[in-house]
Structures are given as C-alpha cells and as structure tokens.
C-alpha cells in the first residue's frame, strides 16, 4: 500500500549488507523466541492516565514536521511546498506556582523561509525534516530537490535584540493647584507606576545567503524518503534516509556502502573550508568497512525517531513499506542504536521479509508491530513523556496515522507492559508529527494544518 508522507504513505525498500553484527536490544535474535521470562522489576504495569489536546494554531496546510527551537519558546513548522512557519509560545511568571506558565500562542503571519523554487513535491517529496543546533542559531532542513535527491542543508538564524530589563524612570507633571506657589527648581520629579507598553519584537530572521548544503543522497522513485532530522543529546545530527523502491531486491538497506535505508549520524560542527561536516568517533564505519555516516542499518522508512531526554534511549518508528510498521527501542546502555540492524528486507516487522535468506542472528526485534493495512497504518513516532503530568512519566507517546489515535506505550527492560489508545482521537489520516518543548510537554501537527498541545485529560 502507499500512503504518502503528506497523504502519508509509508514505504521503503532495502539493500544487502555486511554491517557489523550486534545483539538485539532486548537480547533476542530476530529469528528466535525468548525462552526465559524477563523480570521487569517494580513499577506500574499499565497506563492509568489519558490525554486531551487543544488547538493552539492552525492554517499550516500540507504540514510535514515540527520542532521546538531550543531556549526560544518557539514551534517551527515545515510545509511540504517548502515554507517554514513559526508559532511563539508566550509565557508569564506565576507568583502563585513559582514557575513559568504558558500564557498564549502567537503565529507569525509570514513564512521565515521559502524553498518552493528548489523543491519537488511529487509523491512523498517536499520539505520533510527540521532540527536546530543546541544553541538554536543553526537551522537544519531536509527536502527533496528537483533531481530527486534527499538534501540536508543549514541556515543561520538570528534573533532581535531583547528589550531592556529595566526601564528609565518617567516624570509626571506636577498638578496645578489654584493659588499655590510656583514650583521651585528643587522639586523632585515623580515616577509613574504604570507599566509602559513594550514594542513588539520582530520575528527571528533566517539568512537565506547563509545556506550550506551538508549532504545530498541520490534516491529512486518518489516515495520512502523519510528525511527526519534530530539533534541528539551528543550534539550530533541524526538523519533518516528511507530506502528506494528497488531496495527490496537490491538489499540496499543492508549495503554498508549505501546511505539508503539507514539512520545516519554526522557532526555539522566539525565543518571545515572543504568539508561541510565531520564523522563522529564511534560511528560503526568511522574507520572503514562502509559509509562512515551510517549509525543504523536495515530500515525501510525511518519516518520518526527521538531520544528520551531523561536517559538517552533511542526510539525509532519505522513506517515500513510492505506489511508492517514497527517501533524499535534502542537503549542507551547498549549504544542507543550504534551499529544496530533493524532487519529489512530480511524481516518485515517480526515476520520474514521479502528477502529472508542470509539474515544474521543479530537483528533488532521490534517492541511493537502494526499492520500497514486495514484500520491501522502507519505509526507516527513521538517522544517519551517527561513533562509535568506525573502519571505519564516514562510513557512513549506516539500516533496512528490512519485512525488518528494518540497512543501510549509502557515498557520496562524491553518488555511491553501496556500499549493502548490514551486519547485524543483526531480523525482518520491526520497525525503527521510530534514535538517536545523545552519543558518536556508534547505537541502534534495534523495533515489539516492544526498544531495542538497535549495535556492530561
């Protein structure tokens, strides 16, 4: 089946490979069934908290992704046609609670960047991914250009000078009293107690002349690009590259010389006059044997992935191409995905894939598998919740695109304890992406252009 990324289909093909073998994150090979029961330890065994959503902004038709800009209280939204839009999260200090509270949301009326002249929107193509550097001064975008290449590029972002923290005293005229003596030069001026209205700050500025092409990946067909961009806790940029339609036969996702069907890791901060990035030490092929950018192999369409801000565990939602979507849990104490193999095309979900022969015994076994047909398809990965709602702490929140359901997954030690809809229900073919703000609260964007905040029900 095919559901585009903005219609949102999920597909991907893969490649052949000699990637370094690594044990599955839960200790099981892809072809074996666990023979021992894992002691998950103490803690809740089910999800007791539900969620609701409320719209904070709308009008972002053909939205493809969103991200929270670090330290800036801004949500940046990408639209398939090539524009980047911004919603500001307005805050105020609560004396009663002793903390910063959201007081409203403001949508900037015009795009901060427009790449429509450079982008192909055929099939699942378009402006796909967005991320920021740690200091929020570098914007990373991924898009499909007119040559069908998946392009990753960066731009410089500047902010207006903030208003002064203190205001100069303002004098008020001395009231005139009939018959009173004239005011002398020794009379002290008084200061007003009213709070003057501060001027509105201009929008952040993306410098179009600062564009730097970081990476271009040739890709066949018009589906399965992924393009997800995530800045890891290590400060490196992670890039999702889907497999091409012919990758199933060619086993591209298993080919260590191909960047297709992979999650990549690079260091844009290591750029030189001749190279747009450097290779972080620790990449599986950093010293040879394959493309040095590779972090994870064997993906179909790694449409969404994220890191748990509390512990660095990596969560990958591979939207799949044929029969299944899957959620993969890659714990930090096992490398957070370093050298892992998600299995395509040897495996499709937990079943045998279209090219099962020659599979190593070190493939990752998914935590969750969902069919890409019928009422459920495909899965849209989110984040492990680390916001203010106690009963949701540690729950992986994700979505089902076809049903529009927001779901929660509770696991411990790689064992799923609960996995169910926790609300809200947003309508068929709706959920596109999730975002996590500076305080760990979650947002989502829909195909209809609605940005919504998730909160406890």
N, C-alpha and C positions, 0 to 999 in steps of 0.2 A: 504494500500500500504506500501511498505517498501523501503526506500532509504538510506541506511547506513550513518554513520557519515563521513565516508571517501568515501562512494559512495554517500552518506549522507542520509541515511534514517532517518525518524523521527518517532519514535513510543514510546508509553508509556502507561502503564495501572495503575489503581489506586485502592484505598483502602477505607475502611469505617472509620468513624471518629466522635469524639466528640470534635473537636477543638473549642477553644473559638470563638464565633461569632464576626464579625467585619463588620462595614458598608463598602460597596463598595467604592473604591477610588473616584468615581465621584458621590457618593451619591445615586446610583441606585442599587436596588437589581438585581440579575441575572435574575429574572423572570418577572421584571416589566419594562415597557417602560416609559421613562421620560415624565412627564406631563407638565413640565414647561421648558421654554427656558432659558438656561444659558447665562447670559451676559458675554461675553468673554473679555470685555474691549477693549481698544485701542491697535493698533498694526497691523502688516501686516496680511492679510488673505490668502496669497498664497506664494509659494516659487518662487522667481524670479531668483535664481542663480543655474546654473548647474555645474557639476563637471567633471573632467577628471582624468585619472590615468596614471601613468608611472611606469614601472618596475624598481625596484632597486636591485633585486636579484632573482635568480632562482635556480632550482635544488633540491627543497625540496619536492620530490615526496611523496605522502601519507601524506601531512601536515595535522595536525588536529587542531592546535591552534597557536596563537602568542600573545606575551605580550611585552610591553615596560618596560625595567628594570628601576626603579626609579633612577634619577640623573646620569645615566650612558650612555645615548645616545646609547642604545643597544636594538635591537629587538631579542627576543628569540623565536624560532620556535620549536614546537613539531612535530615529525613524528610518525605515527601510530605504526611503528615497534619498537619504543622505544628509538629513539635518540633525543637529544636536540641540536639544531644548533643555531648559533648567527650571526646576521648582525649588524655591527657597523655603527652608523650614524656619519659620520665625519663632524665637524663643524669648522667654522672660524669666526673671529670677523670682521664685516663690518663697516669700519670707516664712510662710506657714510650714512648708515642707522642707525648706532649706536646700532646695535643688533647682536646677534649670528645668523649666517646663515648656512644652511646645505651646505656642500661643496662636499659631495660624500658619497658613501656607500661601506663598505668592508665586505665581507663574510668570516668568519673564516673557514678555509678549512676542519677542522675535528670536529666531534661532541664533545661537552663538557661533555656529559654523554650518556651512552648506557645501557638501561634496557632491551634489547631484550631477554635476558635469563629468565626474570621474567614475561614477558607479554604474554597474549593470544590475538591473532589478529583475532579470529573467528568472523564473522558477523560484528557488530559495535564495537567490542572490540579493545583495543590498548591503547597507551599513549594518553590521552584525554585532560587534563587540565593543566594550568600553571599559577602561580602567584608568586609574591615576597612580602616579608615583606617590611615595609615602609623604612627601612634603606638599602634595596637591598642586605642584607647579608644572607638571608634565601630564598631558592628556594622551592616552593611547587609544587608538581606534583600529578596528579591523573591518575590512569591506572587500567586496568582490569588484575588481575593476573590469574595464571593457575587454581585457584579454582573458577573462575568466580566472584570473589569479586571485588567491586569497592574500590580501595585503595587510600588513600591520605597520602603522605609521604613528608618529608622535608629533605633538604641537606644544608650544609654550603657552602657559596660561598665567595671566597677571590679574591682580585684584586692585580695586581702587584703594586709595589711602583711607583708612578708617577715620571717623570723626574724632575730635579731641575728647579725651576722657573727662576733662573739666571745662567749664565754660567761663569766660571772663564775666565779672560782675557787671550788671546793667543798672544804670542810675534811673531813678524815678523822680520826676519833678516835684518840688516842694509845693504842697497845696496852698493856694492863695486864700488868706483869711482877711475879710474886710477889717480895716483899722489896725492890722498888725504891723509891727515894724518891719522894715525891709530885711531880707535875708543877707547875712554877712558872708564874707568870703571864708569864714571858719566853719560854716555849716557843712557837716559831713554828708555826702550822698548816701542814700539808702539803696539796698539791693532788692530786686524783685524776687518773690518767692515762687513765681510761676515757672514752669518748665518750658523753655522755648522749643519750638518745633525744629528738629534737626533736618537738614536737607536729605532727600532720598539718595542713597548710594547708587552709583551707576553699576551696570552689570559687570561681572567678570569678563575679561577680554581674552579670546583665543587669537593668537597672532598667526594669520594664515601664511605668512612668509617664513615662519619657523618650521614648517613641515619637514619631517625627516622620515624617509622610507626605511623601516627597520628590517622587514622581511617580506619576501614575496614567494608564494608557493603555487606552482602550476597545479591545476585541478581540472579534471574532465567533467563534462556534464553540468547541470545547473542545480544539483541538489547536494545535500550532505556536506556543507562547508563548515559547520559548527561556528568557528570564529570567536568562541568565548575567550575573554581576556580576564585574568585575575592576577592581582598583585599578591604574592604570597607573604607570609609573615617573615620570610627571609629577605624580603625586599626585591625578589626576582619576579619577572613577568612570566606567567604561565599562559600558554596559548593552545586552544583546542583546534585541531585540524582534522576534519572529517575525511573519511575515505571516499575515493571517487567511485562512480557506479561500476567500473570494471575491476575494482579492487577485490571483489569476491573471488574472481577467477585468478587474479594475479597475486593474491595474498599480500597486497601492498601494506596492510596494517602490521604484518609480521616481518616486513622487509626493513632491516635496520638502516638501509641506505635511503629509504623514502621517508618524507615527513608526513605523508598522508596516513590517516588512521592512528594518530598519535596525540598525546599531550606533550607539549614542548616546554622547556624552561630556559630562559636567557636572562642576561643581565644588561639592560639598556644603559645602566650607569657606568658600564665599562667601555662605552663608545670611545673610539679614537678618531683621528682625522681620516682614517681609511676604512675603519670598521664601525658599523652602527651599533654593535653590542659585543659583549664578550660571553664566553661559556663559563657558567659557574662550576667550580670544582664539585665533584660529586655526581654530576650527570653521568648516566651509565656508560656513554660512549665518549666521554670528555677526552680520553686519551687514545681513542681509536676503536675500530671494530664496527663503526656505524656512524650515523649523523650525530654530531656532538650536541645538537639542540634537543635530542629526544629525552624525555623524562619517563613516559609511559607508552607502551605499545599495545596493539591489539584492540583498538577502539573502532566502533562503527561511526557514530556521530556523537562525540562527547559534548553535547549541546550545552550543558551547565555543569559546573563544578565549583566547589568552595572549600575553604578551610575553617575549621572550628576555631574561633578566636580565643577560646579558653585553653586549648591544648595542642592545636596544630594538626589534628586529624584531618585527612583529606576525604571529601565526599564527591564522587563522580556519578552523575546521572547520564548514562549513555542512552540516547534516544533510540538507537537501533535503526535497522534498515529493513529487515525482513519481518520476523515474527514477534520479537520482544524488545521492550525497553528494560533497563536494569539499573539498580542503584548499587554502587560499589563503595565499600567502607575500607579506607586505607589508613590505618592508624599511624601516628607519628613515631611511635616506638618501633615500627617496622619500616621506617623510611618515608612515610607519607606519600607512597606511590613510587618511590625511587626504583626504577627498573622493573616495575610490575607489568604484567601482561594480562589485559582484560579478556583475551581469548578469541576474538573474532579473526578469521572466519572458522576457526576450529570449533568454537562454541557460539551458539545464539541464545543468549540468556544462560540457562542451565542445561539446555538441550544441545545435542550435536548440531554443529553448524553446517553450512553448505560445503565446506572443505575440511572434514574432520581428521583426515589422515595426517599422521606425523605430529600430533599435538603433544607438547611437553606436559609433564605432570605438575607443572608449577603455575597453572593459570589461576587467576583470582576467581573465587566463587562469589557471585553477587549476593548481597543481603536480600534484595527484593527483585522480583521479575514480574513484569506486567505485559500482557499481550498487546501488540500493536494493531489490534483489530477488535471489532465489536464495540462495546461501550467505553472501553478504556484504551487510551493511546494519546500521544506518547507521554512519558513522565517528564516533568519540568523540575529540575533540581533547584533546591533552595539553600537554606542555612540551618545549622544547629542553633536553636534559640538561646540567646544569652542576654535577653532584655530584663524588664522589671517584673514580669509575671513569674512568681516562684514555681508554680506547678508546671510550667513549661520548660524549665531549665533542662538543657541537655536533649530536648526533643528535636529531631531533624524534621523541619517543616518543608514540604515540597508540594507540587501540584500535579494534577492530571489534566492535560490539555483538552482532551475530548469531552470529559464530563464537567470540567470547570471546578473540580473539587479540590479544596485545600486539605492536605493530609498531614498526619504526624507519625513519625516512626521512632519508637523507643527501642534501643538496643543496649546491651551490656556485654562486653568482652566478645563482640562479634556475633552475638545471638539476638535475634529479633524477639522482643517480648511483646510488643504491640505495634500494630500498623493499621491505621484506620483514618477515615474522614473525621476531621475535627472542626469543620466549618471554616469559612463560609462556602456556600455554593454559588459560583459566579457565572454559570451558564456554559453551554457547550462551546468548545473551540475558543476558549477565552484566555487562559493564563499563558503568558509569554515568558516572564522572568520575575525573579525576586531580587530584593536588595536589602542590605543590612546597614543601618545608620551608625553614627558614632557611639550611640548608647546601646547598641545591640537590638534595637527594635527593627521589625521587618516591614517591608513594603512589597507590593507587586504591581505589575503593569499588565494590561489586557490588550488583546488584539483590537478592541474597540477604542483604545486610546485613553483608558481610565487608569490613573495612578491611585492606589488605595493603600492605606495603612492598616496593618493587622494589630488587633488588640484582644484582650481577654473578653470572653462573652459574659 
